[in-house]
Amino acid sequence: MEITWADFEKVDIRVGTILLAEVFEKARNPSYKLEIDFGELGVLKSSAQITSLYAVDELIGKQIMAVVNFPKKQIANMMSECLVLGLVGGNDVVLINPDRKVKNGMRLA
């Protein structure tokens, strides 16, 4: 399905740095709870099913890309405020991140 440039402009994809990562015990599928600093947008929470390739301690300080303008979504006992982006292969998810450190909140264009 093709989209228009106007459609693409509606999706707000930003870079953020993971400040906190912990096992999300109440999630149905193995997941982490994340708190991500998006600079001027503030700190947003998310749930990510990335446990097969990432350990909690290696996520802290990692920059990632996320959609920040979806409506909040209830996931178990947490409100997810953004969608962390990754490449999916089988049960594995590889996070998308800039190849150089950039300012938190920068927008994908």
C-alpha positions, 0 to 999 in steps of 0.5 A: 500500500502506498502512502502520501508524503502527507501521511509520512509527515504525520508519523513523529519518529524521534531519537531518545536515550534509555534511562531505565530498563527493567523486566516487565513482570506483568506483561503477557510476553517477555518484555522490558519496561523502558523510560526514555529521554526524548529531550524537549518532549520529556521522558516517556515510558514504553514496553518492548519485547526485546528480551531475546537479544538485549539484557537490561544493563546493556540498554541503559544509555542506548539511543533508540528510535520511537514513534512518539505521537501514538495515543497512550496504550494500556499494557498490563499495569503500565501506560505505554507512551511511545512505540520503540522501533525495531527490525523483527526476525522470528522472535528476535527484535533488533533495535533501530538506532542512529550510528552516531550519538545525537541530541535526544528528541531529534526527528527522523526526516 
